[in-house]
């Protein structure tokens, strides 16, 4: 069983659909805690480390062979908190960051929440160092998109993100920092590769669960 840690219930059907498309028969168990993101935005990601570890321990106790954190804001905290829970704990955006730096040294990180920019930029730079490639990272905060997502207007959120991304130039890859932005990937018209995390992250989680 693969456990997923979400900070929005909107992610549950997204990952269930990806499971049905790519990993039929896989057992997923979803742990949703919206307060983790709310508190991380107010106090910083490290403020939720204890609570995140509690969720990880609960998932392991219920039979998880690996845990995938789908929230970019608290992804690094989950990785750190999960170092000794007995199963692999992955952040869902790491495979996306690796793909971005593989594409080139000029990476744009787009987000709808300012709290996501710092952790995602740090992750992209970390992946660059891992392969020995210095990366130049620029950020793009899509104003108004998160407000639409919060009220359930996922299509409007995706459209705002896609329009903002299509205005980007001079980049080798564009990263959609939050899983909630993935819908914009299908709407963009830019020739620059646009990367999102859900499919790549789930595939990594599946591999870890099978090995673990």
Secondary structure, 3 states (H helix, E strand, C coil): CEEEEECCCHHHHHHHHHHHHHCCCCCEEEEECHHHHHHHHHHCHHHHHHHHHHHHHHHHHCCCCEEEECCCCCHHHHHHHCCCCCCEEEECCHHHHHHHHHHCCEEEEEECCHHHHHHHHHHHHHHHHHCCCCCEEEEEECCCHHHHHHCCCHHHHHHHHHHHHHCCCCCCEEEECCHHHHHHHHCCCCCCEEECCHHHHHHHHHHHHHHC
